[in-house]
Amino acid sequence: MKSISACLLFLTLIPLPATANDSWWQFLGPDGTGKASMSNPPTDWSEQENVAWKTAIHGRGWSSPVIRGNQIWLTTASQEGHQLYAICLDKQTGEVLHDKLVFEVQSPQKISFENTYATPTPVVTQDRVFVHFGTYGTACLDSESGTTLWTRRDLNCDHETNAGPASSPTLVNQQLIFHVDGRDVQYIIALDPKSGKSLWKTQRSFDYDSVPIHHRKAYSMPGLAPTLDGPQQLISVAAQGVYSYNLDGTERWFVRHKGWSIFPRPIASQTMAYVVVDRDHPELWAIRHDGQGDVTESHVAWKETRGVPARATPLLIDDLIFMVNRQGVMSCLDARSGELVWKKRMPGQYSAGPLYVPGNKPSEARLYLFNEDAQCNIIQPSRKFTTLASNQLTEQVLRASPAVDGDALFIRTEGYLYRLEKGAKPAPTPQTEFAGKWEIGKTATNPKATFVMTLRADGTASKSHVPSSTGRWQVVGGEARVVWSEGWRDIIRPAGDGYQKIAFRPGTDFDSPPSNTDSAMKQPAN
């Protein structure tokens, strides 16, 4: 770490605008920094303990859950990116309320398996939810009915083959703001949340013709910081530069750097912005945010070059910064000087940002650190490293950051969304009626089945005539709904004295006209 200036003012975190009750309405929570308020989620859990519910989520997506009222929203996509969905769940029961096919994509750009086509996190307000899929489109839905109110599919960029979308939107001053930083175009834009029309669009001021094309893209999102003259400023990290913008999109200041493909969101105090620059060789820079114009040589207070995360956003608590890099190196820095306070190796790899919860009293404050194997280590947010607890769900991939609502913790893994809460006991589930082997096409008069569909108790599914296909299923409105990896959807529905299988071809939804129907008979349990 190279310290440039240690004479800084005492730091106080500035919150981003929050909705009623400080709901977890955007990526990293009410203030966009991974801090919960007035919450006391559990410190102990397992797959059998303190799990209120667990709901299977079809497709693939690393978007984090967002919460408003009794709704939880997230996005998902088919594995190849041809179908992009918005999903809404009941916060209390985990029941799927909406499973909306938002966009179809004819020729999605190939991405790495590390990413998904549904990595950007939505924004939810009292009556609307905004879902964003990078170059593939942005949409506004009515949060009650799930109806699409407007879409934008013209804000395109080249994310790069084997990369894909990742930058999330935010809502500031009645403006939906997000980055469009591809290999071909680089700008920040604000849309009218009511109509979807562009309010302003500001091109990055750096001359990208001077750098290779793959050094021009980035995946971060805006944060907020105060200004000396009153209004807040947007802190925006792009390839080759960190920018500050007024809320009308005019540029205030910029700092040049040499990095690209940056993901972590900037955080800020009263006097400083803390930003990660670069992916391959990430560094954490502390920048005084009271400048004008090019402040590269004058306002960078310190830089940390070791143990900096390329994925997980650092966390600022009072005068300490906590961060964990992909390899599990956890560091605590003095936010005023950048000096290292402590460093520890944590188990596993990390993509999710650390979560701070205050507990019911100061001594209960803690940090939650989820690794990519769904293990969570809980530590004290202090100048002394202290582990408080360690918990493990069934080992599965976890790259989405957690969400908090009151004393409940919401965890998204590769295949499920969990609600964790102290003392929770799973509610009786209607899945028992549908779990088992279903002989499709078999009736009392036709003893030979066309194929066998297996619905397992863990929410996974398979079918005998397409062995390579995998599925996720759940009970919605008294029927079993299955989403298959190749895009087909099936319903097993009670019909008279028996059951019926209803199929929907790829690119259609459960409320579309069916492609075919057949009888379904459940095999007796052994």
N, C-alpha and C positions, 0 to 999 in steps of 0.2 A: 504494500500500500504506500503510495506517495502522497504525503500531506502537503497541500498548497497553502492553506490558511486554516488556523485553528481558533481564530478569534471571532466566533459566531454568537449570535443571540441565542437565548434559551428557546427551545423548540416546542411549539404547540401545534398539534395536528388540526388541520382545518377540514371539517366535514363537507362532503359533497351534499347537494340538495337531497333530502329524503322525503319520501311520501309518508302518509299517516302511519303512526305506530312503528316507524323505522323498519318497514317491511324490507325483505331481502329482494329488492325489485330489479337489481342489475348485477352484472359480474362483480364479485367480491363485496356484495352487500350494500347497505344504505349509503355509505360514503365512498364506496368503490375501493376500499383499502384492506378488506379482509377482517374488519373489526365488527363484532356483534355488540349490541347494547341491551342491557336489562335481560340477560339470558343466563341460564344455568343448565346446559345440556349434560347428559350423562358422562361419566368418566370411565365406566366399565360397561362392556357389552361383548357379545359373541353372536354367532348365528342363531343361538337359542335364547339369549338373554337380552332384555331391553330393546327388542325389535318389535315395534308396534305393527308394522306391515312391511312387506317386500313385494314390489310389483315388477313384473318382467317388462322390459322396454325393447321393442323390436328394432332391428337395424343396428346402425353404429352411429355414435355421436359422443363428443367430449364437451358439448355445451353444459354449463352448470345449471342446476335448477334455480328458478327465480320464483318468488312467492308474493302473492297479494291476496288478502282475505283468506278464503278457503280454497284457493287455487294454487297449484304448482304447475309451472310451464317449463318445458324444455324442448329441444329439437332432436331429430334423428334423421337418418338417411339410409337408403339401401346401400349395400356394400360397394356397388359400382357407381353410385352417385346419380342414378337416373331418376330416383324419386326422393323428394325432400319433404319432411313432415314436421308439423308442430303438434305436440302432445300436451294435454292438460289433465292433471290428476286431482282428485279430491284430497285435500291435505289431511283430513281426519282418517279416511278409510283406505286411501291408495287406489281407489277405483278410477279407471280411465274415463274422463268426462268427454274429452275430444281427442280424436286421432285424425288430424287434418292433413291430407295431401296438399301441400302448398304449391310446389313447383315440380314440373317434370323437366328433365334435362336430356336432350338428345345425345350430346357428345361431351360428357364431362371429361375434364383433363385428368389424366392419371395422377393419383396421389400415393404417397408412401403409406404403409399400413400403420405407421406411427400416428398419422393424422386421420381425420374423417371429413366427410362433406358437411357435417353438422357440428363443427367445433365452436363457432361464434355463439355466445350466450345471448338469449333474448332480453328484452326490457318489457316489464309489465307495469301498467298503471291501473287505476280504478276500473276503467272500462275498456282498455285496449291492451293488446300485446303486440310487440314489434319483433319479428323474427328476421334474421339476417344470415345469408349464406354466401357472403362474399360476392364474387362475380356472378353467381347464379341467381341472385335476386334478393330483394328486401320486400317484406310484406307487413301490413297492419291488419290484425284480426280483431273482431269484436270478442272480448274475453268471455262474455256470457254465452253467446251462440256459436262462436267459432267461425262466423262468417267473415270472409275476406272483404275488407273495406277498401284497400288500395294496394297496388304492387308497383315496384320499380325494378325493371330488368335491363335497364340501359346503362347502369353504372358499372361497366365491365373493366376488368384488368386481367393481365396474365400473371396468375399466382406462381407459375413455374411448374413444370411437370415434376411429379414426386413431392410436391409441397402441398398446395391446396389452401382453402380459406381458413382463417383463424381469428381475425380482428373482430371484436364485438362492438356494438353501438352503445351509446349512452344518451340520456335525456338531460339537457341543460337549458334552462331559461326558455322552456317550451320549444326546444329544437332537438330533433333527433340527429345526433352527430356521430359520424364514423369516418375511418380512414379508408382510402382506396390507394394502396401503395403496392403496385405490381411492378413487373419488369418493364412495362410499357408506359404506364401513366402513374403519377404520384400526386395525390391531393387529399385534402380534408374537406368534407361536405356536411351541410346542415339541411335537413328536410323539415317541412311543416308536418307535425305529427297528425294533423287532421286530414290533410289532403295528399301528403306524399310529395308535394311539389318542392323543388329546390329553393331554399332561402338564400344560401350563398355557397360558393365553392372557391377554395383558395389553393392554387397550385403551390407545391413545394418550391422554395426559392433557390434551391441548389441546382446547379447545372449538371444534370445526370449524364449528359453526353460525355463527360470527362471520366466516367468510371465504367467498368464492364457491366453488361446488362444484368447479370445475376447479383450485382452489388446494389441494385436499385429498389429492391422489395423489402417489405417489413410487415409485421403482423400485430403490432401493438394497438392500443386504443387510448383515447384522451383521458387525462386526469385533470383535476382542478387545483388551483392555488390562488391565494389572495393577491391583491395588488395594493400599492401605496395610495392610489387614487380612488379606491373604493370597489369597483366591480371586480369580479373574479376573472382569472385568465385560464385558458386551456393550455395544459402542458401536453405536447404531442411529440412522440418519438418516432422518427422515420429513419430510413436508410440514409446514412451520411450526415444526419443532423437531428438536433433536438430543437423544437420550435415552441414559442409561446404565441398564442393568438388571443385577441379580444373576442368577446362573445358574438361579434358581428363578422368574424373571420379575418380581420386585418391582423397582420403580423406585428408582434411587439419586439421580440428578440429571437436570436437563434445562436446555437452552439454547434460547430462542426465536429464530426468524429469520422471514423473510418469503417463503422460497422454496418451490418445489414441483417435481414431476417430476424429482427428483434421482436419478442413477444411480451415480456413483462410490462405491466401497466405502471406509469409513473405515479409516485406518491409525493406529498408535499407537506411542509410545515409552514409556519408564519413567514419564514425567511428563505427556505431552501426547497428546491425540487430535487428528488432522488430518482435517477433514471438508470436503467441498464442499457448499455450500448453494445451491440454485436451479439451474435449467436455462437460462432465458433470459438471466440476468445472473449467471453463477456466480461465487462467491467461495470462497476457501479460508480456513477459520478454524482457528486453533490454540487448543485448549481444555484447560486444566489439568483432569485427570480425577480429582482427589481431593476433589471437592465433594459436597455433599448438598443436595437440594431444587433450587430455582430459582437457578442460578448465572450467569444471563445477564449480569448487570452485574459480576460479581466474577471470573469464571474464563476469560473470553475474552482470551487473551494478545496475539494480533495477528490481523489480517485482510489478505489479499491480494485485490484486486478486479480485477486486470488479468491477462489471459492464462491464466485458470483454465479447466480442461477441464469440459465438461458430460457427457462420456462416459468418457474414459480415467481410470482411477484413478491418482492421483499415486504416486510411488515415493520411499520414505525410505531413504537409504543413509548410515549414520553420522549426521553433522550436516547433511546436505544433502537437500533435496527436489527431485525432478525431475518435471516435468509438461509435457504437450503438449496444447494445446487442439484443437478440431475444425479450426480454420483453419491448423494447423501451427505455431503459435507455441510454441516450446520454451523453458521457463524453468527456471533453477536458483536456489533460494532457500536462505538460511541458516535451518535449522529452528529455531534458538534465538531469532532475532530477527524472521524474516520478511523480512529485507533481500534485495533482488535481487542475485544473484552474477553471472549473465549471462542473456542472452536472445537466441535465434536463430530465424530463420524456416526451417522444414523443408519439404521439397517435399510437396505433396499435402494431403489431409485425413486426420484420425485419429479412430478409434473404439477401437481396441485399446490396452490399457494397455502402458506400457513394461515391458520384461523385463530383469532384472539377472541376469548370470551371473558367477561369481567367477573362472572360468578355473582353470588349474593353479597360478598364483602371483599375488600382488597386482597385478603389472604387466599381467596379462592380463584383469583385471576390465573389464566392458563392459556397455553398455545397447543393447538391440535395440528399434528403433522401426519398427513396421510401419504403413504408411499404407493407405488404402482402395483403392489400385491395386496392392496386393501388392508394393510396393517396401519394402525394409528398409534403414534407415540405422543404422549401428552407431557409437556414440560412447563416449568415455571418461567414467566417472562421477566427475568431478572439478570443481574450481573453475575450470578452464580448459576452454573448449569445444574439443574435438578430435574430428574425424571419423576413424574407423578404416577403414570400408568402406561400400559401398553395393551392394545386390544387388536384382535384379528377376526375379521369376517372370513367366510370361505375364500380361499385364495382365488383371486380373479383380477383382471386388469382394471385399474382405477387411475384416470388421468384428469377427471373433472374436479374442480374445487368444490368444497362442501358449502351448504347453505344452512342458516339457522333461523328458527322461528320460535320465540319464547324459549322453552326448555327442550325443544326438539331439534335434532340434528338430521339433516337430509343428505344422504350420500348416494352419488351416482357411480355405479361401476359399469363395466362393459355391457352387462345384460340386465341390470336391475336398478331400481331406485328404492332406497331404504328410508324408513323413518325410525330413528333411534330415540328413545326417551326412557328416563329412569322409571322403573316399575311397570313398564309397558308389557302387556301380554297380548300376543297376536289374537286378533278377533277371529271368530269362526269363519272359515272360508267356504264359499260355494264350489270351490274347485273339485271337491271330492266327487261330485256328481259327474264330472267330465274326465277326470284323470283316469287313464287306462288305454286299452287298445280298441280302436273303432274299425269295424269292417264296413268299408264304404261300398255301397251297391248291393249289400246283402239284405234280403227280406225273408219273411216267413215262407214265401213261395219261390224265392231265388236264393238258394243256399250258398252260392259262390260269390265271394266278394271280389270287386275290381281291384282293390288294394286295401292295405291296412294303415291307418293313421294312428300314431302313438302319441298321446298327450301325457307327459310325465308330471309328477307332483312338483318338480322344481321349476316348472314353467317352460321347459324345452319340448320340442316336438320333432317327429320324424315321420316319413312316409315310405312304404315299402317299394313303390314303383319308381321313386327317385331317391336312391340311397344317398346321393351327394347333397341333397337338400337338408337344411336345418331350419327349424322354426322356433318362434316364441309365441306363447299363448297365454291368455288370461280371460277371466269371466267378466263380461260387460253386459248389464241388463238381462241377466239370466241366460246368456248364451256364451259359448266358448268361441273366442276369436283368435285365429292363428295367422301370423305373418311369416311367410317363407322367405328364405334367403334369395331365391331367384325372382321374387317380386309378387308371386301369387298370394292371395289371401283366401282363407276358408272360414266359414262359420259352422259350428255344430249347434243346431237349434232344436229345442223340443217342438214336435209337430204331431198333434193328436195323441195317440198312444205310444208314439215312438220318437225318432229323431231324424233330422234332415241335415245333409251336408250341402252348403251353398258356397260356390267358388266364384272368385273375382280375379280376372286376368291382371298381369302386371300393368301398372299405370293407372289402375282404378282403385276405388276406396270401398269401405264396407257399406256406404250408402249409395253406391253405384248400382246400375242394373246388373244382376248376376250373369256370369258367363255360362254356368251350368249348375244344375242341382241334382242331387242323388240321395238315396236313403242312407242312413247310418245306423249301425247296430253295435252296441258296446259289448265286447266279450265279457263273460262272467269272470270275476276275480278268482284267482286260484286259491 
